[in-house]
Amino acid sequence: MKIIISLLLLLIVIFLDSCSDPSTSRRILEENGYTDIQITGYKWVGCSNDDDYTTGFQAISPAGALISGTVCSSMFWKNATIRFN
């Protein structure tokens, strides 16, 4: 029983990790002037149902403030959107 639960938890972690897109998120944030970007991984909330990827981040804004948020993006139909906490 413990093996089955462990395997299920592993599959959930792998699935959730595949629902974030760190490279696109970093590129979008850099293009918009953010620095010291730290990708925090998959975020449960913050994006719409139309988004395939939800990637959390912390960064320094162009104005110099420490901010956190989510980059929402799609595989095919939509560009990325930066949303703030």
C-alpha positions in Angstrom: 0.0 0.0 0.0 2.8 2.4 0.9 4.4 1.7 -2.5 1.2 2.6 -4.4 0.8 5.9 -2.4 4.5 6.8 -3.0 4.1 6.1 -6.7 0.9 8.2 -6.9 2.6 11.1 -5.1 5.6 10.9 -7.5 3.3 11.0 -10.5 1.5 14.0 -9.1 4.8 15.9 -8.6 6.0 15.0 -12.1 2.7 16.1 -13.6 2.6 19.4 -11.7 6.2 20.1 -12.7 5.3 19.7 -16.3 2.6 22.3 -15.9 5.1 25.1 -15.5 7.4 26.7 -18.2 10.4 28.2 -16.5 12.3 29.1 -19.7 9.4 31.1 -21.3 8.6 32.7 -18.0 12.2 33.9 -17.5 12.3 35.2 -21.1 9.0 37.2 -20.7 10.1 38.7 -17.4 13.6 39.7 -18.7 12.0 41.3 -21.8 9.8 43.3 -19.5 12.7 44.6 -17.4 12.7 42.3 -14.4 15.9 41.3 -12.8 17.1 38.8 -10.1 14.4 36.4 -11.3 13.7 33.3 -9.2 11.3 30.8 -10.6 9.3 29.2 -7.8 7.6 26.5 -9.8 4.0 25.5 -10.4 1.3 27.8 -8.9 -2.1 26.4 -8.0 -4.0 29.6 -8.5 -3.5 32.8 -10.5 -4.3 31.8 -14.1 -7.3 31.0 -16.1 -8.5 27.6 -17.4 -7.3 28.6 -20.8 -3.7 28.6 -19.6 -1.6 25.4 -20.0 1.3 26.6 -17.8 1.3 28.5 -14.5 4.8 29.4 -13.3 5.4 31.3 -10.1 8.3 33.8 -9.7 9.9 36.4 -7.5 11.9 39.2 -9.1 13.0 42.8 -8.8 10.7 45.1 -10.9 12.0 47.8 -13.2 11.1 50.3 -10.4 13.3 48.4 -8.0 10.6 46.7 -5.9 10.6 43.0 -4.9 7.6 41.5 -6.4 6.1 38.0 -6.8 3.5 36.6 -9.1 2.7 34.1 -11.8 3.5 33.9 -15.5 0.5 32.3 -17.3 1.0 30.9 -20.8 -0.3 28.4 -23.3 1.2 25.8 -25.6 -0.4 27.1 -28.8 -3.1 29.7 -28.6 -2.0 32.5 -26.2 1.0 34.5 -25.4 2.3 34.9 -21.8 0.7 37.1 -19.2 2.4 38.4 -16.0 0.1 38.4 -13.0 1.1 39.8 -9.6 0.2 38.6 -6.1 
